[in-house]
Amino acid sequence: MNNLPDKIVGLYPPTIINTPDGSRFAVYSGSGWFPVDDEFTQEDAMARWEKWTPESKPINESINDKSWQVESSKKGSFYTVRYHNGHWGCSCPANTYHRGKECKHVKQIREKNS
Ligand SMILES: [Zn+2]
């Protein structure tokens, strides 16, 4: 009996670990150790793995106020996309200059989360 969530988000691929006392675990970075039986293979573990990316999970998850980190086209710098009381916003320059028009970061997050 393997009682694992269908999708487990983690930064690194999962590994199977056999402990000296005979237990077997699927280990997902950031999510933890899940007990599995001998039938559970590395492939089964990989099938459930979803690679973590900065925009895959809101950094703040209340219903009317969510925010995400989005990597800018310049690698290594991040903008904050925010959903607040039905309005979308972003900390990038494009979003500030073109008021009322949605920047690509908002669009990217909105499409993933609708
Ligand atoms: Zn933006």
Residues whose N, C-alpha, C, O or C-beta is under 5 A from the ligand:
A	BS01	ZN	C90 C92 N95 C103 K104 H105 V106
